[in-house]
Each structure stands twice: as structure tokens, then as C-alpha cells.
């Protein structure tokens, strides 16, 4: 019998651990975040770091994120 590394089931854990805002997010954390994003109609507050994660991993859910901060969208108005 040959030894194999840890079994990785991409269906169960399709994400890799990431450092976000100085904290390590494990694949299970990212799955919970994804489920929360799917179940919540509108996200009223989210850190810039977490918003970047959502934009990168689930661009189809960006519409649920808060609108751009006041002052950033009207810089050239």
C-alpha cells in the first residue's frame, strides 16, 4: 500500500485557507461566509478585506454588498 497525503474533497472544501485582515480564514469559515451571503438579501456593513474576498470568490454576489462609501464614488463629480 502506498501512503497518500490528506484526502481533499473539493466538493466539501472547495476553498483554500486565506489570511484576511490579519486573521486566518479556514475553508470551513469561507463556506459559512458563502452560505451567509446566499441567505442574506442585503449586507449592510462589511470590512474592506471581507468585501474583497466576496468580490474575488463570488462576483455574482457583489450586488448584495453595501454601495461604495460616500466620497469615493463622487470624486470626479
N, C-alpha and C positions, 0 to 999 in steps of 0.2 A: 504494500500500500504506500502511495506517495502522500507526503504531507502537503496540505494546502493551507493557504492563508485564511484569514477570517472570511466567512461567507458574506457576500454583499448582495443583497436582494434590491436591485434598483427600483422595483415596484414599491417596495416597502419604504426604502430610504433613498429617494432619487436626488437628494441634496448632499453637498459636502459641507463640513463644518466651516464656519466663517467667523472672522473677528469683525464685530460691528460695534462701533462706539467704545472700543476698548474691552469688550466682553466677547467671550467665545459663544457662538450660537451653534449648537449641535444640530444634526439633521432632524431630530425629533422636534426641536424648537422651531425650525423652519417649516416643518409640516403643520405645527399648531398655528403658526402665523398665517400660512396659506389658508387653512381651514377658516380661521377668523376672518380673513379678507373676503372669502367666498360668502360667509354667512352674514356679514355686516353690510348694510346698504351704503353708508357713508362714513368715512373715517374723519373725525373732526380734528384730531390732533395726532401727529406722528413726528418723531425726530427726523432730522435730515438724513441721518445714517440709515434708519429703517426705511425711509421713503426711497432711498437709492437702491436698497435691497429689493423692494417691491418692483421698482421700475426695471431692474435688471432681470429678475427671475420671472415676474408675472406682468409683462407690459399690458396685457389685456385687462388688468385690474386697476390701472393707473387712474381711470376715471373716478374711482372711489376715494382717492386721496384728496386732501384739502387743496383748495386753489392756491396758486402762488402767493407768497407773502406780499402784503401791500408794500409798494415801493419798488419791488423787483420787476413787476410786470409793466409799470408805467414809467420806467427810467427815461424813455425817449419820447414821451407824450408832450 
